[in-house]
Amino acid sequence: MEAGEGKQDSSPTKRTLAGVVSALSEAYGPRGWWPLPSRAGLDGRDADGYLPGPSETLASGGGRAVSLRRFEIACAAVLAQNTAWTGAARSLTALAAAGYLEPERLASAEPAALEAAIRPAGTFRLKGRYLRALAEAWLRIDSGTPRRDELLALPGVGPETADCILVYCHSTPVFIADAYARRVLSRLGLLPDGLGYEAARRLVEPACPPDAAWQAEAHALLVEHAKRRCRARPLCAGCPLGSPCPG
Ligand code: SF4
């Protein structure tokens, strides 16, 4: 099935994934992901660490500074699991202040100090173990572009976290089929209801442009739309995707 197939087009918005992303971009503007709290106010980033323009994808290599940015994004993807971004962002700020956003230092961090830093992100003992494992593996997996199965073998790295790392840290064009994307796309009739992460990713990805920057911005825009409007109880009046949804 093509990601554009499904129920009939019943809105001014062309019901294809490309049309949805384009309409969301027009409505919300560039998202400037991935936010890096440790770089807030630097490199043109705003006070929350967002970039001023479209979302950025990093490439493998690029020296120590770029590797550390990749590492912060990877830590952020772990910390953001099952919690609000604000808690993850506070944890990243605390990690930066403690010098733990360097893999060598985080790998040898004293557990109590690490857990104290990441307490705002919730489940801090578990996430502390995940971050230490990520840090221990980082120098190996960040030496080139990691394979998806290599990332998935790390504790605490599921498909969504792995795909975020691949897109934002290694410019690999995969579709991040998180719960927000699945909710929006199923309501639009672009995905069947009730699909899990992998089934949705496999269905949508072939219909996407082979472009990591597009995937990065598409993910950020779908998250924005799901949080602003397409919530559990959607705010459909004035939706930039046109309402009503067919679903
Ligand atoms: S907010 Fe409403 S109209 Fe917009 S995509 Fe969600 S369900 Fe459809």
Residues whose N, C-alpha, C, O or C-beta is under 5 A from the ligand:
A	BS01	SF4	R187 R229 C230 P234 L235 C236 C239 L241 G242 S243 P244 C245
